[in-house]
C-alpha cells in the first residue's frame, strides 16, 4: 500500500530479472538476501525461475489470479491501481503461512515494513485482526477480512480513522513439495490514482521484494 512520497534509493535487480523497488533503502540483511538470490540455480525448474516481470498495471491485470476473492468495491477490473505478483517457494505452504501471519516479525526479514503492532492482545494475524504498521514510509491500519489457514488471507488498508482504500490478498497453492505464493492488491481513490501517475510499477516492485524475502526466510529458516 504505497504512497508517492517514499524516499529514493538505487534500483536493484531481483533474482527474477525484474526490478526491485527503486524507492526502498536496502542494506544489511536485506541486501544480503537479494545478493544471495541474484543468480538462479541451474537445477531449478522453468516454473521456479519464471520471472514476475510485468511492470505495468495492464500486464498485471492480464496475469492476475482469477481465483482471488475480492470484497465489494475492490474489483480489479475497476481499480485505480492494481498489482499481481507470484513466486514458487520451495517450502510448505504451512511454513510460508506461519511467516505471513506472524506480522510483528515482518521487519526482521521484510525491509519495507516497520513498527508492526497487532491490536487487542493477539500475537498473530487471524480473522478480524486489526494491526497498525508502517510501509513505504507511511503509517497504516489494516483489518483482516478473509482468513483461510494455510491458503488465503486478505486485509483492508487505510489511514487510521479513514475508509479502506486498498485491499491486499495472499493466496497459497501447494505444488508438490513447494508452494505457489500469489499476492494481489487493489487500490482505489485519489492516492491510488496519484501513485499510478507518478510510478505505476512501484507497488509491483514492492511486492516482488516481499516475495523474495519471504522466499529467503521460508527456505532458509
C-alpha positions in Angstrom: 0.0 0.0 0.0 2.5 2.6 -1.2 2.5 6.4 -1.3 4.1 8.7 -3.8 6.5 10.3 -1.3 8.6 7.3 -0.5 12.4 8.0 -0.2 14.5 7.4 -3.3 17.1 4.6 -3.5 19.1 3.0 -6.2 17.4 0.4 -8.4 18.4 -3.2 -7.6 17.9 -6.2 -9.9 15.9 -9.1 -8.4 16.6 -12.8 -8.9 13.7 -12.9 -11.3 15.3 -10.4 -13.7 12.8 -7.6 -12.9 13.4 -4.5 -10.7 13.1 -4.3 -7.0 11.6 -1.1 -5.6 13.6 1.9 -6.6 12.3 3.8 -3.5 13.3 1.3 -0.9 16.6 1.6 1.0 18.2 -1.9 1.1 21.1 -2.5 3.5 22.5 -5.1 5.9 20.5 -8.4 6.0 18.1 -7.2 3.2 21.0 -6.6 0.8 22.5 -10.0 1.7 19.2 -11.7 0.9 19.0 -10.0 -2.5 22.6 -10.8 -3.3 22.1 -14.4 -2.4 19.2 -14.6 -4.9 21.0 -12.8 -7.7 21.9 -16.0 -9.6 19.3 -18.7 -10.1 20.5 -22.3 -9.7 20.7 -24.3 -13.0 18.8 -27.1 -11.2 15.7 -25.1 -10.8 12.7 -25.8 -12.9 11.3 -23.4 -15.5 8.4 -22.7 -13.3 10.7 -21.8 -10.4 12.7 -19.3 -12.5 9.8 -17.8 -14.4 10.1 -14.0 -14.0 7.3 -11.9 -12.4 8.3 -9.1 -14.8 5.1 -7.4 -15.6 5.7 -3.7 -14.7 2.5 -2.1 -15.8 -0.9 -2.3 -14.4 -2.2 -3.6 -17.8 0.2 -6.5 -17.7 -0.6 -7.3 -14.1 -4.3 -7.3 -14.8 -3.7 -9.7 -17.7 -1.9 -12.1 -15.5 -3.9 -11.7 -12.3 -5.1 -14.7 -10.3 -8.7 -15.3 -11.2 -9.4 -17.3 -8.1 -8.9 -14.4 -5.7 -11.9 -13.5 -3.5 -12.3 -9.7 -3.8 -14.7 -7.8 -1.4 -17.3 -5.4 -2.7 -15.7 -2.2 -4.1 -12.4 -3.7 -4.9 -12.9 -5.3 -8.3 -9.5 -5.4 -10.1 -11.1 -4.5 -13.4 -12.4 -1.2 -11.9 -9.3 -0.5 -9.8 -7.4 2.8 -9.9 -4.2 0.8 -9.1 -3.5 -2.9 -9.2 -0.5 -5.3 -8.8 -0.1 -9.0 -9.3 2.9 -11.0 -8.2 3.6 -14.7 -7.8 6.6 -16.8 -6.9 7.2 -20.6 -6.4 8.8 -21.1 -3.0 10.5 -24.4 -2.1 8.9 -24.7 1.3 5.5 -26.0 2.5 2.5 -23.6 2.4 2.1 -24.2 6.1 5.7 -22.9 6.8 5.2 -19.9 4.5 1.8 -19.1 6.1 3.5 -19.1 9.5 5.7 -16.2 8.4 2.8 -14.2 6.8 0.6 -14.3 9.9 3.5 -13.6 12.3 3.2 -10.0 11.3 5.2 -8.5 14.2 8.3 -10.3 12.9 8.0 -8.9 9.3 10.5 -6.1 9.9 13.2 -8.7 10.7 13.1 -10.0 7.1 11.0 -7.6 5.0 12.7 -4.2 5.0 9.6 -2.3 3.7 7.8 -2.9 7.0 8.3 -1.2 10.4 6.6 -0.9 13.8 4.0 -3.7 13.2 1.6 -3.8 16.2 -1.4 -6.1 16.5 -4.2 -4.6 18.5 -6.3 -6.4 21.0 -3.5 -8.5 22.5 -3.3 -11.1 19.7 0.2 -12.4 18.8 -0.6 -13.3 15.2 -3.0 -12.3 12.4 -6.4 -14.0 12.5 -9.9 -13.4 11.2 -10.9 -9.8 12.0 -7.5 -8.8 13.4 -6.6 -5.1 13.3 -2.9 -4.2 13.1 -1.0 -1.0 12.6 2.3 -0.7 10.8 4.5 1.4 8.6 5.2 0.6 4.9 6.5 2.8 2.1 7.2 5.4 4.7 3.6 5.9 5.8 1.5 4.8 8.8 -1.3 2.5 8.1 -4.0 0.5 9.8 -5.2 -2.8 8.3 -8.0 -5.2 9.1 -8.1 -8.9 8.1 -11.2 -9.6 6.1 -10.5 -13.1 4.7 -8.7 -15.9 6.7 -8.5 -19.5 5.5 -5.5 -21.1 7.3 -2.6 -22.1 5.0 -4.4 -20.9 1.9 -5.9 -17.4 1.9 -5.6 -14.1 3.8 -6.7 -10.7 2.7 -6.8 -7.4 4.6 -8.0 -3.8 4.0 -5.5 -1.0 4.2 -6.4 2.6 5.2 -5.1 5.7 7.0 -6.2 5.4 10.7 -9.8 6.7 11.0 -10.4 6.7 7.2 -12.3 4.3 4.9 -10.4 1.4 3.3 -8.7 2.4 0.1 -6.5 -0.7 -0.5 -7.1 -4.4 -0.3 -4.1 -6.8 -0.2 -4.6 -10.6 -0.6 -2.3 -13.6 -0.3 -3.2 -17.0 -2.0 -1.1 -20.1 -1.3 -1.4 -23.2 -3.6 0.5 -26.4 -2.8 2.8 -27.5 -5.7 4.2 -31.0 -4.9 7.0 -30.2 -2.3 6.7 -26.5 -2.9 4.1 -23.7 -2.7 3.0 -21.2 -5.3 2.5 -17.9 -3.5 0.4 -15.2 -5.1 -0.1 -11.7 -3.8 -2.5 -9.3 -5.5 -3.6 -5.8 -4.4 -6.2 -3.3 -5.5 -6.0 0.4 -4.7 -9.0 2.8 -5.1 -9.3 6.6 -4.8 -7.1 9.6 -5.1 -4.0 8.3 -3.5 -4.0 5.2 -5.8 -4.6 7.4 -8.9 -1.7 9.7 -7.9 0.7 6.8 -7.4 -0.3 5.2 -10.7 0.5 8.5 -12.4 3.8 9.0 -10.6 5.2 5.5 -10.6 2.8 2.8 -11.9 5.2 -0.1 -11.1 6.1 0.9 -7.5 3.6 -1.4 -5.8 4.6 -4.3 -8.1 8.2 -3.9 -7.3 7.5 -3.6 -3.6 5.6 -6.9 -3.7 8.5 -8.5 -5.7 10.7 -7.6 -2.8 8.2 -9.0 -0.3 8.1 -12.3 -2.1 11.9 -12.5 -2.5 12.4 -12.0 1.2 9.5 -14.4 2.1 11.2 -17.0 0.0 14.5 -16.4 1.8 13.0 -16.7 5.2 10.9 -19.7 4.3 13.6 -21.7 2.5 16.4 -21.0 4.9 14.9 -21.0 8.4 
